[in-house]
Amino acid sequence: MPDVDMESQEDMVFDPDQDPEEKRAVRQNYRSLTKKIEEKQGNLNDISAAELLTQVQKADRLFVKVKGPQEATLDSHLLLMASNMGAQKARAMKSGSGAFDVDDFVSKLLRFMGGQRHVEEAMSDGSGSDSEGMGDNTAALDWDRIGRKAMAKSRRVPVMGFMLGPLSIEQKKRSAMKRSKLEKNKEDERKPQELKEEDIARSTNETTRNVQVLSKILEDPNLPEKINLFKFVINPDNFAQSVENIFYLSFLIRDGLVALDFEDGEPLIYLCDAPITEEGHKKNQMVFEFDMATWKHAIEVFNITEPMIPTREPGGVKLAGKWYG
């Protein structure tokens, strides 16, 4: 096996044959640095940025002797703690009162470009007393100097799109024009329509009359004793009246004059005797879903071509002096 010189051995990243004493010393130094940072985590004011940088620099010098994974783990843990603490200190930094003084910035910028000197010279000569003199002095500003200063930081041309809002913000005021207009023009106001007793009575009488029509149809002796619910209420030519028929039929079932039963999953209705006493009639409520898709499907399944309930003429209801169809 060829011999490995001392210099090449020190340049190795991983050395399983590293001196145990050296490994223990490296671990002890890393734990000491880590302990100092952990003690300062509770209060960021106890450690400055310079002290934090010093700890990281010590870890960099100590990393030269790291030849094993355990020591490398201690190094990464230390750097992670230091970077987190540095980020916390950066978030807690405040520049002065936290506000950007535009006037102070413009004044410093003016002095940096030599504008203050020109202004003083103009004032001493008596030529800067008017706005025209100030305009001539501002033309002598050394813009190349601030340009060279900015190029040292970035060569990207600044654009207006990267400005974080305007320098001064005016609070918007709520306009009260619309409200004042309504207060002045009383004729533009609208009142809710009032329902009278005769309007409600007309609607009630219309429902009662249609319920009686359904009751007479079911009393026809030529009809079978039990009728399919869909064949009875569905009007194949009018979906809206099919919904109305279900509504009117519900009154007969509620009063116990018509019964609803299911035989082999088929809904059937038939006439029955009304209860004599209120105790003998137990009212139950159910939700009946009936949409246009169900209406079309029932027409196809039960082959409904003619309505059992005659199609009613489209009428209207008079509410508040107006007719609604």
C-alpha positions as CSV (number, residue, x, y, z in Angstrom):
1,M,0.0,0.0,0.0
2,P,1.6,3.3,-1.0
3,D,2.3,5.9,1.7
4,V,0.2,9.0,1.9
5,D,2.2,12.2,2.8
6,M,1.1,14.4,5.7
7,E,-0.1,17.3,3.5
8,S,-2.4,15.2,1.4
9,Q,-3.8,13.6,4.5
10,E,-4.7,17.0,6.0
11,D,-6.6,17.9,2.8
12,M,-8.9,14.9,3.1
13,V,-12.6,15.7,3.7
14,F,-13.2,12.5,5.7
15,D,-10.6,10.8,7.9
16,P,-11.7,7.8,9.8
17,D,-8.3,7.6,11.4
18,Q,-8.3,11.1,12.9
19,D,-6.6,11.5,16.3
20,P,-9.3,10.8,19.0
21,E,-7.9,13.6,21.2
22,E,-8.2,16.1,18.3
23,K,-11.8,14.9,17.7
24,R,-12.7,15.4,21.3
25,A,-11.2,18.9,21.3
26,V,-13.2,19.8,18.2
27,R,-16.4,18.6,19.7
28,Q,-15.7,20.5,22.9
29,N,-15.0,23.7,21.1
30,Y,-18.2,23.4,19.0
31,R,-20.3,22.7,22.1
32,S,-18.8,25.7,23.8
33,L,-19.7,28.0,20.9
34,T,-23.1,26.5,20.7
35,K,-23.7,27.1,24.4
36,K,-22.8,30.8,24.1
37,I,-25.3,31.3,21.3
38,E,-28.0,29.3,23.2
39,E,-27.6,31.5,26.2
40,K,-28.3,34.6,24.1
41,Q,-31.4,33.3,22.4
42,G,-33.7,34.4,25.1
43,N,-32.8,38.1,24.6
44,L,-31.4,39.4,21.3
45,N,-30.2,42.6,22.9
46,D,-27.5,40.6,24.9
47,I,-25.5,39.8,21.7
48,S,-24.5,42.2,19.0
49,A,-24.1,41.6,15.4
50,A,-20.3,41.8,15.8
51,E,-20.3,39.2,18.5
52,L,-22.4,36.9,16.4
53,L,-20.0,37.4,13.5
54,T,-17.1,36.5,15.8
55,Q,-18.7,33.2,16.8
56,V,-19.3,32.3,13.2
57,Q,-15.6,33.1,12.3
58,K,-14.4,30.9,15.1
59,A,-16.6,28.1,13.8
60,D,-15.0,28.6,10.3
61,R,-11.5,28.3,11.7
62,L,-12.6,25.2,13.7
63,F,-14.1,23.6,10.6
64,V,-10.7,23.0,9.2
65,K,-10.2,20.2,11.7
66,V,-13.6,18.6,11.0
67,K,-13.0,15.1,9.5
68,G,-16.0,13.1,10.7
69,P,-19.8,13.3,10.3
70,Q,-20.5,13.9,14.0
71,E,-18.3,17.0,14.1
72,A,-19.9,18.2,10.8
73,T,-23.3,17.8,12.4
74,L,-22.2,20.0,15.3
75,D,-20.9,22.6,12.8
76,S,-24.2,22.7,10.8
77,H,-26.2,23.0,14.1
78,L,-24.1,26.0,15.1
79,L,-24.5,27.7,11.8
80,L,-28.2,27.1,11.8
81,M,-28.6,28.7,15.2
82,A,-26.4,31.7,14.2
83,S,-28.4,32.3,11.0
84,N,-31.7,32.1,12.8
85,M,-30.6,34.6,15.4
86,G,-29.2,36.9,12.7
87,A,-32.5,36.8,10.9
88,Q,-34.4,37.6,14.1
89,K,-32.1,40.6,14.8
90,A,-32.6,41.8,11.2
91,R,-36.4,41.7,11.6
92,A,-36.1,43.6,14.9
93,M,-34.0,46.4,13.4
94,K,-35.5,49.8,13.1
95,S,-34.1,52.8,11.4
96,G,-34.7,55.8,13.7
97,S,-38.4,56.2,14.3
98,G,-39.2,53.7,11.5
99,A,-40.4,56.5,9.1
100,F,-38.7,57.8,6.0
101,D,-38.0,61.5,6.1
102,V,-38.3,62.8,2.6
103,D,-37.1,66.3,3.3
104,D,-34.0,65.1,5.1
105,F,-33.2,62.7,2.3
106,V,-33.5,65.4,-0.4
107,S,-31.3,67.7,1.7
108,K,-28.6,65.1,2.0
109,L,-28.8,64.3,-1.7
110,L,-28.5,67.9,-2.6
111,R,-25.4,68.4,-0.5
112,F,-23.8,65.2,-1.9
113,M,-24.2,66.5,-5.5
114,G,-22.8,69.9,-4.6
115,G,-26.1,71.7,-4.8
116,Q,-25.7,73.2,-1.3
117,R,-22.5,75.0,-2.3
118,H,-24.1,76.5,-5.4
119,V,-27.0,77.7,-3.4
120,E,-24.8,79.3,-0.8
121,E,-22.8,81.0,-3.5
122,A,-25.9,82.2,-5.2
123,M,-27.3,83.6,-1.9
124,S,-24.0,85.4,-1.2
125,D,-24.1,87.0,-4.7
126,G,-27.7,88.0,-4.3
127,S,-28.8,86.1,-7.4
128,G,-30.7,83.3,-5.7
129,S,-33.5,85.4,-4.1
130,D,-36.0,84.4,-6.8
131,S,-37.2,81.1,-8.1
132,E,-35.4,81.6,-11.4
133,G,-32.1,81.7,-9.6
134,M,-32.9,78.5,-7.8
135,G,-33.7,76.9,-11.1
136,D,-30.3,77.8,-12.5
137,N,-28.5,76.5,-9.4
138,T,-30.3,73.1,-9.5
139,A,-29.1,72.7,-13.1
140,A,-25.5,72.7,-11.8
141,L,-26.0,69.5,-9.6
142,D,-23.4,66.8,-10.2
143,W,-25.7,64.0,-11.2
144,D,-22.8,61.9,-12.4
145,R,-21.5,61.6,-8.8
146,I,-24.8,60.1,-7.5
147,G,-24.9,57.9,-10.6
148,R,-21.4,56.4,-9.9
149,K,-22.4,55.9,-6.3
150,A,-25.5,54.0,-7.4
151,M,-23.6,51.9,-10.0
152,A,-21.4,50.5,-7.2
153,K,-24.5,48.9,-5.7
154,S,-26.5,48.0,-8.7
155,R,-26.3,48.5,-12.5
156,R,-30.1,47.9,-13.0
157,V,-32.0,50.9,-14.2
158,P,-34.7,51.7,-11.6
159,V,-38.3,52.0,-12.8
160,M,-41.4,53.5,-11.4
161,G,-43.0,50.1,-11.0
162,F,-40.9,49.2,-8.1
163,M,-41.8,52.1,-5.9
164,L,-43.8,51.1,-2.8
165,G,-46.7,53.5,-3.2
166,P,-46.7,57.2,-3.3
167,L,-44.7,59.4,-0.9
168,S,-47.8,61.0,0.4
169,I,-51.2,59.4,0.8
170,E,-54.4,61.4,0.9
171,Q,-57.3,59.9,2.8
172,K,-60.4,59.3,0.7
173,K,-63.6,61.0,1.8
174,R,-66.9,59.2,1.6
175,S,-69.2,60.9,-0.9
176,A,-72.7,61.7,0.4
177,M,-74.1,62.9,-2.9
178,K,-76.4,59.9,-3.4
179,R,-77.9,60.1,0.0
180,S,-78.6,63.9,-0.3
181,K,-80.2,63.3,-3.6
182,L,-82.7,60.9,-2.1
183,E,-83.4,63.3,0.7
184,K,-84.2,66.1,-1.7
185,N,-86.1,64.1,-4.3
186,K,-88.9,62.4,-2.3
187,E,-90.6,61.2,-5.4
188,D,-87.7,58.8,-6.1
189,E,-88.4,56.8,-3.0
190,R,-90.2,53.5,-3.3
191,K,-92.6,52.1,-0.7
192,P,-93.4,48.4,-0.3
193,Q,-96.7,47.3,-1.7
194,E,-99.4,46.8,0.9
195,L,-101.6,43.6,0.8
196,K,-105.2,44.0,1.7
197,E,-107.6,41.3,3.1
198,E,-109.4,40.9,-0.2
199,D,-106.1,40.1,-2.0
200,I,-105.3,37.3,0.5
201,A,-108.9,36.0,0.3
202,R,-108.8,35.8,-3.5
203,S,-105.6,33.7,-3.4
204,T,-107.2,31.4,-0.7
205,N,-110.4,30.9,-2.7
206,E,-108.4,30.0,-5.8
207,T,-106.5,27.3,-3.9
208,T,-109.7,25.9,-2.3
209,R,-111.5,25.8,-5.7
210,N,-108.6,23.8,-7.3
211,V,-108.5,21.4,-4.3
212,Q,-112.2,20.7,-4.8
213,V,-111.6,20.0,-8.5
214,L,-109.0,17.3,-7.6
215,S,-111.4,15.8,-5.1
216,K,-114.2,15.4,-7.6
217,I,-111.9,13.8,-10.2
218,L,-110.9,11.1,-7.6
219,E,-114.6,10.4,-6.9
220,D,-115.1,9.4,-10.5
221,P,-116.5,5.8,-10.4
222,N,-114.8,5.0,-13.7
223,L,-111.3,5.4,-12.2
224,P,-109.6,2.5,-10.5
225,E,-109.6,2.5,-6.7
226,K,-105.9,3.2,-6.5
227,I,-104.2,5.5,-8.9
228,N,-100.5,6.1,-9.6
229,L,-99.4,9.4,-8.0
230,F,-97.4,10.5,-11.1
231,K,-100.2,9.6,-13.5
232,F,-102.6,11.6,-11.5
233,V,-100.7,14.9,-10.9
234,I,-98.4,15.1,-14.0
235,N,-99.5,17.3,-16.9
236,P,-97.2,16.2,-19.8
237,D,-97.7,19.6,-21.5
238,N,-97.1,21.8,-18.5
239,F,-94.5,21.4,-15.8
240,A,-95.7,24.3,-13.7
241,Q,-99.2,22.9,-13.5
242,S,-97.8,19.5,-12.5
243,V,-96.1,21.2,-9.5
244,E,-99.4,23.0,-8.7
245,N,-101.3,19.7,-8.8
246,I,-98.9,18.2,-6.2
247,F,-99.5,21.3,-4.0
248,Y,-103.3,21.0,-4.3
249,L,-103.2,17.2,-3.6
250,S,-101.2,17.8,-0.4
251,F,-104.3,19.6,1.1
252,L,-106.4,16.5,0.5
253,I,-103.8,14.2,2.1
254,R,-103.4,16.6,5.0
255,D,-107.1,16.6,5.8
256,G,-107.2,12.8,5.6
257,L,-109.5,12.7,2.5
258,V,-106.8,11.0,0.4
259,A,-104.3,8.4,1.4
260,L,-100.8,7.8,0.0
261,D,-99.4,4.3,0.0
262,F,-96.5,2.4,-1.6
263,E,-96.9,-1.0,-3.2
264,D,-93.7,-2.6,-4.6
265,G,-92.1,0.8,-4.6
266,E,-94.9,2.4,-6.6
267,P,-96.6,5.5,-5.0
268,L,-100.4,5.1,-5.0
269,I,-103.2,7.4,-3.9
270,Y,-106.8,6.6,-3.1
271,L,-109.9,8.1,-1.4
272,C,-110.4,7.3,2.2
273,D,-112.8,8.3,5.0
274,A,-112.0,11.4,6.9
275,P,-111.2,11.0,10.6
276,I,-114.1,11.5,13.0
277,T,-112.1,13.0,15.8
278,E,-108.9,15.0,15.8
279,E,-107.2,12.4,18.0
280,G,-107.7,9.7,15.4
281,H,-105.8,11.6,12.7
282,K,-102.1,11.9,13.0
283,K,-100.5,14.5,10.7
284,N,-97.1,13.6,9.1
285,Q,-95.0,15.8,6.9
286,M,-92.7,14.7,4.1
287,V,-90.5,16.4,1.5
288,F,-91.3,15.5,-2.1
289,E,-88.6,16.4,-4.5
290,F,-90.0,17.1,-8.0
291,D,-87.9,18.9,-10.6
292,M,-88.1,19.0,-14.4
293,A,-85.8,16.0,-14.8
294,T,-88.1,13.9,-12.6
295,W,-91.1,15.3,-14.5
296,K,-89.7,14.2,-17.9
297,H,-88.5,10.8,-16.6
298,A,-92.0,10.0,-15.1
299,I,-93.7,10.9,-18.4
300,E,-91.4,8.5,-20.2
301,V,-91.6,5.7,-17.7
302,F,-95.4,5.7,-17.2
303,N,-96.1,6.7,-20.8
304,I,-98.3,9.7,-19.8
305,T,-99.8,11.3,-22.9
306,E,-102.9,13.0,-21.5
307,P,-103.3,14.8,-18.1
308,M,-105.9,13.3,-15.7
309,I,-106.4,16.8,-14.2
310,P,-107.5,19.2,-17.0
311,T,-105.1,22.0,-17.9
312,R,-106.2,25.2,-16.2
313,E,-106.3,28.5,-18.1
314,P,-103.4,30.7,-17.1
315,G,-104.8,33.2,-14.8
316,G,-103.5,35.9,-12.5
317,V,-103.7,37.1,-8.9
318,K,-104.4,40.7,-8.1
319,L,-102.2,41.9,-5.3
320,A,-102.0,45.5,-4.2
321,G,-104.1,46.7,-7.1
322,K,-101.9,44.9,-9.7
323,W,-102.3,41.6,-11.6
324,Y,-99.6,39.0,-11.5
325,G,-99.6,36.0,-13.9
